[in-house]
Amino acid sequence: MAGPGPGNSITLRIDAPSKFSVTSELAAAAAEAGAAVTALDVVESHATSIVVDLTCNTTGEEHADQVRAAIDELDGVTVRLVSDRTFLMHLGGKLEVNPRVPLRNRDDLSRAYTPGVARVCMAIAEDKSKARKLTVKRNTIAVVTDGTAVLGLGDIGPEAALPVMEGKAALFKQFANVDAWPVCLDTKDTEEIIKIVKAIAPVYGGVNLEDIAAPRCFEIEARLREELDIPVFHDDQHGTAIVTLAALRNALKVVGKKIGDVRIVVSGVGAAGNAIIQLLLAEGAHDIVAAGRDGAIHAGGEYTDAHRIEIAETTNPRGFQGSLKDAVVGADVFIGVSAPNVLDEADIAAMADDAIVFAMANPTPEIDPIVASRHAAVVATGRSDFPNQINNVLAFPGFFRGLLDAGVSDITPPMLVAAADAIASRVGEDELNASFIIPSVFDPLVAGAVADAIVRVVEAAAIKE
């Protein structure tokens, strides 16, 4: 089980006797209960008592109750209130709308709204392309989901998916100054989703599809790309593939291997796994075995899903048949985008020397990263509490920034590769090591580097034409 983390942070408001040792006693009691104390503040001080706010990370609600009970047991101490800091952050949502122009007087209002706005409306009516310059369309993305494949939570519905989409929109703004808005659809019908997104497209400069279950997500993306004149990007597919390729490039440098020579096992053949496989093949990988719930996908297998059929035809050149555990024996690289705890220590020990393990299932990886590190040379996860966090936030903000800046509607494989190169290059040769193969998600230069890379690809393609 994972240790205490900021996703389960609580603040306890405590009434305690006024004495010199009380704060250290409170911290010790919380630590003894397994909490990671991050702050302790005296918020009120009286003649015989004080009020203390103790903030700590826990492993979950049950653990939080245990911490409260441990502090309550101290002599003269009472826990008045426990606040869940994650829920507090979400009160009222994480987004708001602010005008970009001042509305200070009648003159401002006359230009921003009636009567002046009519002239702008008519200019767009005569030439719809002007909407890209004269409206929010210039810098706004729709983050679209049906709530069927949310994080590690699965099909939880559009309302429950909204906090994730809000977070995604906040990341767009924070890292690339792209305005984004959640669009959570109360339908699972492929045709209806396509119809709705097409209908709302006039407002947006791009569409980021998010957390839509496979295989419907493939058709939705393909159709929207074909039928819209704005870029459509399924982050669970291509964002994950981009950051995976970036991390793998640097990991292979660390172990001194080449992508065309290594044996790669991919666990998970949904949206992310499929996109990773296609991008790795395009980059020169030859020996890839993809494993689903029923084991390795291979030529001759009976598959009804078009994407599994394609994987069977383009991967597994040795014709391997067997389980995931059998597949990783002797493999150089394991890439997991599947389910928690599908591998154990013996499986990693059975891999090739200087093995690379990307256990990216969230929130619980395919194998405990600490256990994997006992045998693998390089270990990465999707989590923020271990080194080498492979996170899509390294890709999608800058990717859309570049698409909007370049004013293009098509997304091409060279763009994906260029984005991966840009991310990988943010780790300098003098910095590269087994615990630092991918830049921090807070590296302020990543989004700009990715955006610049996309613009350069577009410019190069225009020159060739």
Buried (B, 14 or more C-beta within 10 A) or exposed (E): EBEBBEBBBBBBBBBBBEEEEBBEBBBBBBBEBBBBBBEBEEEEEEEEBBBBBBBBBBBEEEBBBBBBEBBEEBEEBEBEEBBBBEEEEEEEEBBEEEEEEEEEEEEEBEBBEEEBEEEBEEEBEEEEEBBBEEBBBEBBBBBBBBBBBBEEBEBBBBEEBBBBBBBBBBBBBEBBEBBBBBBBBEEBEBEEBBEBBBEEBEEBBBBBBBBBBBBBBBBBBEBBBEEBEBBBBBBBBBBBBBBBBBBBBBBBBBBEBEBEEBBBBBBBBBBBBBBBBBBBBBBEBBBBBBBBEEBBBBBEBEBEBEBBBBBBEBBBEEEBBEEBBBBBBEBBBBBBBBBBEBBBEEBBBBBBEBBBBBBBBBBBBBBBBEBBBEBBBBBBBBBEBBBBBBBBBBBBBBBBBBBBBBBBBEBEEBBBBBBBBBBBBBBEEEEBEBEBBBBBBEBEEBBBBBBBBBBBBBEEBEEEE
